[in-house]
Amino acid sequence: TTAAEAFKADVGLVNRPDFSFFRDLLASWGGSCSSGAPLPPAEPAGGGPTTVVDATADVVGSEGKAPGGVLELESDEEEPVMQPREMQLPPGQLEEEFADEPEKDAAKEGDPERLSKDSAPFPALPPFGHPEPSDARKRVLLKVKQQAADALEKEGIEAAMDRYTEAIKAGAASALMLATRAALLLKMKRPCAAIRDCCAALALNRDCGKAYHVRGVAHRKLGHWKKAHRDLSAGQRVDFSEDSVEVHMFVAKKVGALQDQKTGRWYAKDESAKKSVDLLFTSEGAEKQKKTPTADFRTSQAVRIGGLQKAPQLNGKRGIIVKVNPKDSGRWDVELRLENGRLETKAIKAENIVVVRAADAAAWKAEEQKHEEERARRMKDERRWQEEEQRQQRLHERNRAASRPGGFPDMDSSEKLEAEMSALPLDEEAMNLLRRLKGKDALEVLSQAGIASIGGNLATFVKIKVRQRLGEPDSDDEGERSRRSEQAARAAAEIAAEVEARVRARAKAEEAADARRREQAARRQRSPSAPRGGTSARAYDPEESPSDDSSDEDFDHLEEEKERKPDTGYCEKEPTEEQTENLAKWKNQALDALDAGDMKKALDRYTAVISRGGATALMLTKRGELLLKLRRPCATINDCTRAIEINPDLGKAFRIRGIAYRKLGRWAEAHQDLGEAQRLDYDEGTAAVHKFVAAKVRKAAKRQRAGSAGAPGAKRSR
């Protein structure tokens, strides 16, 4: 039986629910359908004739007529073009949401945040039926969302609105995207348009907390206090927000509702607020009537949590019954399954615990398996972090031992005390007194002692300080103290004179070396064999000391690589759930590859994260560090520069880029970056590299000054 024959037999079939698509198709073409008497021909908009098509005939113009039901189409030269229809909200919903509540005029005048209603046209809603887009379309929509976020930052609200509307009209608009556009409409002082978008968002997802929050604020702007209280309360239950607490309390005061501080429930202050409170708890009361809470639980029973007022974030969480709470027999200890594989035991009232039914056991087991996988992954990450911290601690201890003056190995306090005393002009009595103190206290006394601060009388100062700590009187007579003080002063003066003589001798030797270099430079300029306009080959001079360049050979130097620098990607501000899972998976694969020593695979995984929306400053810095290990300093500098643009306070990015500059022999840039890294985040291991680079910078500056001073003729010739 064909469809035409079925309609011939009973034209009322067109009103059946499963033929709704046919009715929508007719309506999109401008036609209408009726199961009663035939409709009179309509006057065409363009003044042309109207063709009446019998919906019951197999072919247009057949002689068979049905008792009723015709389709009217306007004749046109062009065939009708199918245009996608917008999604339809339930009939009467917008009229009910836009309806004003009775209010005194004085209250309106005293509210500075009150807005007037805005009228149509409103922004477009998603297409009818909400079709599932292809993968290519999803990628385009992600790009449009990113462009909308960028437009909001750079161009303003209207540009962002255009981008969001373009994405919504294209299809696959999520409830969160509609709620985001509603928030922008509210900023543009269009509360009715914002309410319409929130209604559409809740039609797609009843648990979209942001839609409740935005619609509640829009109702507050219009003075719809009861509806605002309804939406804000629902939003706080679904997705608690600190930003909505103040406006929620303000709206509750307007409707006369008070909140019980113990239970968190709202109740009416007077009869005028009863309707609002009833509206708030209608759905919740219905749910509680359906549930039959029981206190007869058993250990290891699978349950879910619901109806919590003070901790709404736990509603819907899965758990396992552990035991009756020992402090409160009305509560049960439940081991809850939280995000990222975390477990936490909470004492929950029996009325807030719902037993998982046998029909839902398969879904519960699947969620439990997924939670176990997340828990295993989190524990693996924690072990990796602990191992990394231990490795960093060992490296820190090794660097600290290597950077001690004199290269002393790791020693206890008594050994350090003996080493310090052997380098100071102390007599036997002062040493014996120091040995009577604890090693830490004795080292503290020596740290306070200085030749400049005590006028050269070091031993006397040490003995006075030690006796003060020991609580012993100074038993030496005045003559003995004076004699020992003079001896210590003479010893200190001799040491100071010796040091000063060494400094003068070294300065004199450096001046002589500089003079020889200037004389050699002048001799090369006067030599007739020196080529004009260029630098002559340097002749060997037996009087010249060996050049310092022999000690400048850098075994860590790297050449600039020729490979193409990897793309720095972009950062997705609102990633989808699928995109978030992929980014986390690629990061874990990169860490596993690093543990296995496969740096090439780790680089590929890091690049996948960065090129697909995960280009955070820290991720770029990690890839830069890996590129430096692969002897690619230029690519490292490129990644770290982008990371610093995103987060100028990331010390690690400055540190990695400084080391890359050091590998290339660009000492000035390395010195600047390493100094900034130490200022932002001091690191013991970087201190030695920074010191080495600083010495290179000073040596280069000294050579430059010596060259400019030794060749004055070059300046005059120019």
DRENSE-405552 format. One line per field, with one value per residue (C-alpha): y, x, z; residue number from 0; residue in one letter. Coordinates in steps of 0.1 Angstrom, whole numbers, plus 2048, in hexadecimal, padded with zeros to 3 digits. Each point is the difference from the previous one (the first is absolute). Example, Ala and Ser with C-alpha at 12.3 -4.5 7.8 and 13.67 -1.06 7.14 Angstrom:
Y <- c(7D3 822);
X <- c(87B 80E);
Z <- c(84E 7F9);
num <- c(0 1);
residuo <- c(A S);
***
This chain:
Y <- c(800 822 81F 810 7E3 802 825 7F8 7E8 817 824 804 7EC 820 80A 7E1 807 7EB 816 820 802 802 81C 813 7FC 80E 81D 808 803 818 7E6 7F5 7DF 7F9 7E0 813 810 80D 822 81C 80B 81A 820 7FE 81A 808 803 7E0 7E2 7E6 7DB 7E8 7DF 7E2 7EF 7DF 7FD 7EC 819 825 806 7DD 7FD 7EE 817 7F9 80A 81A 80D 815 810 823 80B 821 7FC 80F 7FE 7F4 7E1 806 7FF 7EC 817 7F1 809 80B 7EA 807 806 7F2 815 81B 7FD 821 812 7F2 809 824 806 81B 7FB 819 819 823 81D 80D 7DF 805 823 7F6 7E4 80E 7DF 7FC 7FC 804 7E4 7FC 7F6 7E9 7F9 7E8 7EE 7E0 7DF 7DE 7EE 7EB 7DC 80A 7EA 7EF 812 7EE 7FF 81B 816 7FB 80D 81F 806 7FE 819 817 7FD 80A 81E 80A 800 814 819 805 809 816 80D 800 7F0 805 7EF 7E3 7FE 7FD 7E4 7ED 805 7F3 7E0 7FB 804 7E7 7E5 7EB 81D 7F3 80C 811 814 80C 80A 813 813 808 80F 816 80B 809 816 811 807 7E7 7EB 7F1 7F3 7F2 7EE 7F1 7F3 7F1 7EE 7F1 7F6 7EE 7EF 7F1 7F8 803 7FF 81F 814 81F 803 800 81B 817 7FC 808 820 80A 7FC 814 81C 800 7FF 7DC 7F7 7DF 7F2 80E 7EE 7E0 800 80B 7E5 7E6 80D 7FE 7DC 7F5 814 816 822 819 81C 7F9 7FF 826 804 7E0 80F 820 7EF 7EA 81F 80E 7E2 7FC 7DE 7F7 7E4 7E8 802 7DC 7EE 81A 7FE 81E 808 81B 81E 808 7F6 817 7EB 7DE 7FE 806 7E5 7E8 806 7FA 7DF 7F2 7EA 7F7 7F5 7EB 7EE 7FA 7F1 7E8 7F6 7E9 806 7E5 7FD 7DA 800 7E6 803 803 809 816 821 823 821 819 81D 810 825 80A 7EC 7FF 7F8 7DC 7FA 7E4 7F2 7DA 7F0 7E0 7FB 7FB 7FF 813 820 7FA 824 802 7E1 814 803 7E7 801 800 7FC 819 7FF 823 80F 7F4 7DF 80F 7EE 811 7F3 816 7FC 802 800 7E2 815 80D 7DD 7EE 7DB 7F7 7EA 7DF 80E 81B 7E7 7FE 826 803 7E5 812 821 7ED 7F2 822 80E 7E5 808 825 7F7 7E9 81C 81A 7E9 7FB 825 805 7E7 811 821 7F2 7F1 821 812 7E7 804 825 7FE 7EA 818 81D 7F0 7F7 823 80F 7EA 809 826 801 817 7EB 7E2 7F0 7E0 7FC 802 802 81F 7F6 7F9 821 812 7F1 809 824 804 7F4 81D 81B 810 7F1 7F6 7DF 80E 80E 7DF 7EC 818 7FB 7DA 802 80E 7ED 7FF 815 81A 802 805 81C 811 7FE 80E 81F 804 815 812 820 801 7FA 813 7E2 7F1 7E0 7E8 818 805 7DB 7F9 81B 7F3 7DB 809 813 7E2 7E8 818 801 820 80E 7F2 80F 81E 821 7FB 7DE 80C 81D 7EB 7E7 81B 810 7DF 7F9 824 7FB 7DF 80F 81D 7E9 7EC 820 80D 7DF 801 824 7F8 7E4 816 81B 7E7 7F1 823 809 7E0 807 824 7F2 7E7 81B 816 7E4 7FA 825 800 7E2 80F 820 7EC 7ED 820 80F 7E0 805 7DD 805 801 820 801 7DE 7F0 7F1 7DD 800 7F9 7EC 814 7EC 81C 7FD 7EB 7E3 80D 7FB 7F2 7DE 7FD 80C 7E0 7F8 7DA 807 817 7F7 80C 80E 7E3 800 7ED 813 80E 7EF 813 811 7F7 811 7FD 7F5 814 7EA 7DD 7E6 7E1 7EB 819 801 7DA 7FF 81B 7ED 7DF 810 810 7DE 7F0 81B 7F9 7DA 806 815 7E5 7E7 816 805 826 800 7F1 818 81D 7F4 7FD 823 80E 7EF 810 823 7FF 7F5 81B 7F8 81A 80D 812 7E2 7E7 815 802 7DB 7FA 81A 7EE 7DF 812 80C 7DC 7F7 81B 818 822 816 7ED 801 826 802 7EC 812 822 7F7 7F3 820 814 7EB 802 81A 7F3 7DC 7FD 7DE 80E 81B 7E5 7E8 81D 80D 7DE 7FE 822 7F3 7E1 818 816 81E 80A 822 7F1 7E2 816 815 7E2 7ED 81E 805 7DA 802 81F 7EF 7DD 7FB 7DF 7F3 7EC 81F 815 7EF 805 824 806 7F1 815 820 7F9 7FD 821 812 7F1 80B 823 802 7F5 81A 81B 7F5 7FF 822 80E 7EF 80B 826 804 7EC 819 81E 7EF 7FC);
X <- c(800 80F 7FE 7E8 7E7 802 7F8 7E3 7F1 804 80D 801 820 812 7F9 811 820 816 7F6 80C 81D 7E8 7EC 820 80B 7DF 802 823 7F3 7E5 7E3 7E6 7EE 7DE 7EC 7DE 7F1 816 810 7F6 81C 816 809 825 818 80C 7DE 804 7E9 7FF 804 7EB 811 7EC 814 7ED 809 81E 806 7F8 7E1 7F1 7DA 7FD 7F5 802 7E3 815 824 812 822 803 820 807 80B 823 818 81C 7FE 7FD 821 802 80A 809 7E7 80A 7F9 7DE 7FB 7E1 7E1 7FA 821 80E 7DF 801 825 7FA 7E1 804 7FA 7EC 816 7FE 80C 816 814 807 80D 817 812 81D 807 7DC 7FE 7E3 7F4 80F 7EC 806 812 814 820 7FC 7FD 80F 7EF 7E1 809 823 812 821 81C 81D 823 80B 7E3 80A 823 7F2 7E9 81D 813 7E1 7FE 824 7FA 7E3 815 81B 7E6 7F2 823 80A 7E2 7E4 7DF 7EF 81B 800 7DA 803 819 7EA 7E1 813 80A 7DD 7EF 819 7F2 80D 7FE 804 7EC 81F 805 7DC 805 820 7EE 7E4 819 80D 7DC 7FB 81F 7F0 7E1 7EA 7F1 7E3 818 816 7E3 7F7 823 800 7DF 80F 81F 7EB 7EC 821 80D 7EB 820 811 807 80C 7DF 7ED 818 7FD 7DA 7FD 815 7EB 7E0 80F 808 7DB 7F3 7F3 80A 7EE 80E 822 7FF 7F5 81C 81C 7F7 800 821 810 7F4 80D 820 808 810 80E 7F7 7DB 7FF 7FB 7E5 7EF 7FE 7F2 7E5 7F7 7FB 7E9 7E9 801 812 818 81A 805 825 801 7ED 805 7DB 7EB 7DF 7E6 803 7DB 7E4 80B 81F 7EE 7FA 825 80B 7E7 80C 824 7F9 7E5 817 815 7E2 7F4 821 801 7DD 80C 81F 7FB 81F 809 81A 805 820 81B 826 80E 7DE 800 7ED 7FC 7FE 7E4 7ED 81D 7FB 821 816 7ED 820 7FD 7DE 800 821 804 80C 804 7F1 81C 7EE 7E9 810 80C 7F8 7DD 7EA 7EB 81E 813 825 800 820 7F8 80F 80C 810 823 7FD 7FF 7EF 7F2 7EC 7E2 7E6 7DF 7DC 7EB 7E6 81B 80B 7F0 807 80A 7E6 808 7F6 81B 81B 811 803 80D 81A 80B 804 813 818 806 806 819 813 801 80C 81C 80B 800 814 819 803 804 81C 810 7FE 80F 81D 805 800 819 816 7FF 808 81F 80B 7FB 815 81B 801 801 81D 813 7FA 80F 81F 820 7ED 7FB 7EC 7E0 80B 7F0 801 820 813 7F5 80B 823 803 7F5 818 81D 7FB 7FE 81B 7F5 816 7FD 7EB 7E6 7FE 7FC 7E4 7EE 802 7ED 7E2 7E9 80B 7E2 805 826 7FA 7E8 81B 819 7E6 7FD 826 811 821 7F1 7E4 816 81F 817 7FB 7EF 80C 7F6 7DD 7FB 80A 7E9 7E2 807 803 7DF 7EF 810 7F7 824 811 81F 81B 81F 810 802 825 7FB 7E2 813 81E 7EA 7ED 81F 80D 7DF 7FF 824 7F7 7E1 814 81A 7E5 7F0 821 807 7DE 805 822 7F2 7E4 819 817 7E3 7F4 823 803 7DF 80B 820 7ED 7E9 81E 80F 7E0 7FD 825 7FA 7E1 813 81D 7E9 7F1 822 80C 802 7F5 7DE 7E5 7EC 7DB 802 80E 822 80A 80C 825 80E 811 815 7FB 7DB 7EF 7EA 7DE 7E2 7EE 80F 7EB 7E0 7FA 7DC 7F8 7DB 7FD 7E5 7FC 7DF 7EB 7F2 7DF 7E0 7F3 7E1 7DF 7F8 7DB 7E3 7EF 7DB 7EE 7E0 80B 7E6 7FF 80E 81C 808 803 817 817 803 807 81C 810 801 80E 81C 809 800 817 818 801 809 81B 7EE 804 7F4 7DE 7FD 807 7E4 7E7 809 7FC 7DE 7F4 80D 7F2 7DD 7F8 817 81B 803 81F 80C 7FA 814 81C 800 803 81C 813 7FC 80C 81F 808 7FD 81A 7E7 807 7EF 7DF 804 803 7E1 7EA 80D 7FA 7DC 7FC 80D 7E7 7E4 80E 81B 805 80A 823 806 7FB 81A 818 7FC 804 81F 810 7F8 811 81E 802 801 81B 7E9 80C 7EE 7DD 808 80C 7E0 7E8 812 7FF 7DB 7FA 813 7EC 7DF 808 823 810 821 808 7FD 817 81F 7F6 7F7 822 812 7EC 806 826 7FE 7ED 81A 81D 7F0 7FA 824 80E 7EA 80E 823 7FC 7F1 81C 81C 7F6 7FA 80C 7E3 7E8 813 803 7DB);
Z <- c(800 7F6 815 7E7 804 826 7FF 7E8 819 81E 7FB 826 800 7FB 824 80E 815 7E9 7E2 812 7E8 7E3 810 808 7DB 7F4 818 7F5 7DC 80B 7FD 819 806 80D 806 7FB 7E2 7E4 806 7E8 7E8 810 7EF 7F5 80D 7DD 7F1 7EB 7FE 81C 7F9 815 804 80C 81C 7FA 7DB 7F3 7E5 800 7EB 804 800 822 81C 825 816 811 805 7E5 7FE 7F3 7F0 7F0 7DC 7F9 7E4 817 815 825 813 820 81D 822 81B 822 81E 810 825 812 7F9 819 811 7F5 808 823 805 7F3 814 81A 825 815 810 80F 7EB 81D 7FF 7DB 804 81C 7EC 7EC 7EF 7F2 7DA 7E8 7EA 7DE 7E2 7E2 7EA 815 7F6 7EC 813 7F5 7E2 805 80B 80B 7E6 809 7ED 7EF 80E 7E7 80B 825 7F8 7EF 81E 818 7EB 800 826 803 7E9 815 820 7EE 7F3 823 80C 7E3 7ED 81A 808 7DF 7EC 818 7FC 7DA 804 819 7EA 7E2 813 80D 7DE 7F2 817 81D 818 824 81E 80E 7E0 801 825 7F7 7E5 819 818 7E3 7F8 825 7FF 7E1 816 7ED 81D 7EB 7E6 81B 810 7DE 7FA 824 7F9 7E0 813 81B 7E5 7F4 823 820 815 7F1 81F 7EE 7EE 821 80E 7E1 7FE 825 7FD 7E1 814 81C 7E7 7F5 824 7FD 823 804 7DF 808 822 7EF 7E6 817 819 7E5 7F3 822 804 7DE 7FF 81F 7F7 819 7E7 804 826 804 7E6 80D 823 7F2 7EC 81E 815 7E5 800 826 800 81C 800 81D 809 80C 7E4 7E4 7F7 7F7 811 7FD 818 7FA 7E9 7E4 7FA 803 7DB 7F8 819 7F2 7DD 80C 810 7EA 7EB 81E 814 7E4 7FE 825 7FF 7E5 815 81E 815 818 81B 7FB 7ED 7FF 7FD 7DC 7F2 7E1 805 7F3 813 7FA 811 812 806 811 7E8 7DF 7ED 80E 7F2 7E7 80B 803 820 814 823 819 822 817 80C 824 80B 7F0 7FB 7E7 7E8 7EC 7F6 7DA 7EB 7E4 7DD 7F7 7E1 7F4 811 823 81E 81E 81D 80B 81C 7ED 80E 7F7 7EE 7E8 7F6 7E3 7F9 7DC 7F1 7EF 7DE 803 80C 7DE 7FC 823 7FA 7E0 813 81C 7E7 7F0 823 808 7E0 809 823 7F3 7E8 81C 817 7E4 7FB 825 801 7E2 812 820 7ED 7EE 821 80E 7E2 802 825 7F9 7E5 817 81B 7E7 7F2 822 80A 7E0 805 823 803 7FE 7F2 823 7FF 815 824 822 816 814 7E0 7F1 820 7FE 7DB 807 81E 7EB 7E8 81B 816 821 81D 812 81D 7E8 7ED 821 80B 7DE 803 821 7EE 7EA 7DC 7F4 81B 7FA 7DA 808 815 7E4 7E7 816 801 7E5 7FF 7F4 81A 81F 7F6 7FB 823 7F5 81B 81C 7F1 7FC 824 80E 7EC 80A 825 7FE 7F1 81A 81D 80C 80E 7EE 819 7EE 810 7EE 7F6 7F2 7EC 7F3 7F5 7EE 7F0 7F2 7F3 7EF 7F1 7F3 7F0 7F0 7F3 7F1 7EE 7F3 7F3 7EF 7EF 7F5 7F2 7EB 7F3 7F6 7EF 7EC 7F5 7F6 7EB 7EF 7F8 7F1 7EB 7F3 7F7 7EC 7ED 7F7 7F5 7EA 7F1 7F8 7F1 7E9 7F4 7F8 7EF 7D9 7FA 810 7E6 7FC 809 812 81F 7FD 80A 823 803 81D 81B 819 81A 7FE 81A 7F4 7F5 816 7E2 806 81F 7ED 7ED 806 7FF 804 7E2 7E6 7DD 7F3 7F3 7DD 808 7FE 821 80D 800 821 7FC 814 821 800 81C 800 7F4 7FB 815 7E4 7FA 825 801 7E2 80E 821 7ED 7EB 81E 812 7E1 7FF 824 7FA 7E2 815 81B 7E5 7F1 7DF 7FC 7DC 809 81D 7E9 7E8 81D 80E 7DC 7FD 821 7F6 7DC 80C 819 81E 7F9 824 80C 814 7E4 7E8 81A 804 7DB 7FE 81B 7ED 7DF 812 80A 7DB 7F8 7F0 812 7E7 803 825 7FF 7EA 818 81F 7F0 7F9 823 80F 7EA 810 824 806 824 7F6 80D 7F0 7DE 806 80E 7E2 7E7 812 7FF 7DB 7FA 814 7E9 7E2 810 802 822 804 7F9 816 81D 7FE 7FF 81B 817 7FA 807 821 80A 7F9 80C 810 7F8 80E 7E1 7EA 816 7F3 7DC 807 810 7E2 7E8 814 7FF 7DA 7FD 816 7EC 7DF 80E 80C 7DE 7EF 816 7FB 7DA 7FE 816 7ED 7DD 801 7DD 7F2 80E 7F1 7DE 7FE);
num <- c(0 1 2 3 4 5 6 7 8 9 10 11 12 13 14 15 16 17 18 19 20 21 22 23 24 25 26 27 28 29 30 31 32 33 34 35 36 37 38 39 40 41 42 43 44 45 46 47 48 49 50 51 52 53 54 55 56 57 58 59 60 61 62 63 64 65 66 67 68 69 70 71 72 73 74 75 76 77 78 79 80 81 82 83 84 85 86 87 88 89 90 91 92 93 94 95 96 97 98 99 100 101 102 103 104 105 106 107 108 109 110 111 112 113 114 115 116 117 118 119 120 121 122 123 124 125 126 127 128 129 130 131 132 133 134 135 136 137 138 139 140 141 142 143 144 145 146 147 148 149 150 151 152 153 154 155 156 157 158 159 160 161 162 163 164 165 166 167 168 169 170 171 172 173 174 175 176 177 178 179 180 181 182 183 184 185 186 187 188 189 190 191 192 193 194 195 196 197 198 199 200 201 202 203 204 205 206 207 208 209 210 211 212 213 214 215 216 217 218 219 220 221 222 223 224 225 226 227 228 229 230 231 232 233 234 235 236 237 238 239 240 241 242 243 244 245 246 247 248 249 250 251 252 253 254 255 256 257 258 259 260 261 262 263 264 265 266 267 268 269 270 271 272 273 274 275 276 277 278 279 280 281 282 283 284 285 286 287 288 289 290 291 292 293 294 295 296 297 298 299 300 301 302 303 304 305 306 307 308 309 310 311 312 313 314 315 316 317 318 319 320 321 322 323 324 325 326 327 328 329 330 331 332 333 334 335 336 337 338 339 340 341 342 343 344 345 346 347 348 349 350 351 352 353 354 355 356 357 358 359 360 361 362 363 364 365 366 367 368 369 370 371 372 373 374 375 376 377 378 379 380 381 382 383 384 385 386 387 388 389 390 391 392 393 394 395 396 397 398 399 400 401 402 403 404 405 406 407 408 409 410 411 412 413 414 415 416 417 418 419 420 421 422 423 424 425 426 427 428 429 430 431 432 433 434 435 436 437 438 439 440 441 442 443 444 445 446 447 448 449 450 451 452 453 454 455 456 457 458 459 460 461 462 463 464 465 466 467 468 469 470 471 472 473 474 475 476 477 478 479 480 481 482 483 484 485 486 487 488 489 490 491 492 493 494 495 496 497 498 499 500 501 502 503 504 505 506 507 508 509 510 511 512 513 514 515 516 517 518 519 520 521 522 523 524 525 526 527 528 529 530 531 532 533 534 535 536 537 538 539 540 541 542 543 544 545 546 547 548 549 550 551 552 553 554 555 556 557 558 559 560 561 562 563 564 565 566 567 568 569 570 571 572 573 574 575 576 577 578 579 580 581 582 583 584 585 586 587 588 589 590 591 592 593 594 595 596 597 598 599 600 601 602 603 604 605 606 607 608 609 610 611 612 613 614 615 616 617 618 619 620 621 622 623 624 625 626 627 628 629 630 631 632 633 634 635 636 637 638 639 640 641 642 643 644 645 646 647 648 649 650 651 652 653 654 655 656 657 658 659 660 661 662 663 664 665 666 667 668 669 670 671 672 673 674 675 676 677 678 679 680 681 682 683 684 685 686 687 688 689 690 691 692 693 694 695 696 697 698 699 700 701 702 703 704 705 706 707 708 709 710 711 712 713 714 715 716 717);
residuo <- c(T T A A E A F K A D V G L V N R P D F S F F R D L L A S W G G S C S S G A P L P P A E P A G G G P T T V V D A T A D V V G S E G K A P G G V L E L E S D E E E P V M Q P R E M Q L P P G Q L E E E F A D E P E K D A A K E G D P E R L S K D S A P F P A L P P F G H P E P S D A R K R V L L K V K Q Q A A D A L E K E G I E A A M D R Y T E A I K A G A A S A L M L A T R A A L L L K M K R P C A A I R D C C A A L A L N R D C G K A Y H V R G V A H R K L G H W K K A H R D L S A G Q R V D F S E D S V E V H M F V A K K V G A L Q D Q K T G R W Y A K D E S A K K S V D L L F T S E G A E K Q K K T P T A D F R T S Q A V R I G G L Q K A P Q L N G K R G I I V K V N P K D S G R W D V E L R L E N G R L E T K A I K A E N I V V V R A A D A A A W K A E E Q K H E E E R A R R M K D E R R W Q E E E Q R Q Q R L H E R N R A A S R P G G F P D M D S S E K L E A E M S A L P L D E E A M N L L R R L K G K D A L E V L S Q A G I A S I G G N L A T F V K I K V R Q R L G E P D S D D E G E R S R R S E Q A A R A A A E I A A E V E A R V R A R A K A E E A A D A R R R E Q A A R R Q R S P S A P R G G T S A R A Y D P E E S P S D D S S D E D F D H L E E E K E R K P D T G Y C E K E P T E E Q T E N L A K W K N Q A L D A L D A G D M K K A L D R Y T A V I S R G G A T A L M L T K R G E L L L K L R R P C A T I N D C T R A I E I N P D L G K A F R I R G I A Y R K L G R W A E A H Q D L G E A Q R L D Y D E G T A A V H K F V A A K V R K A A K R Q R A G S A G A P G A K R S R);
***
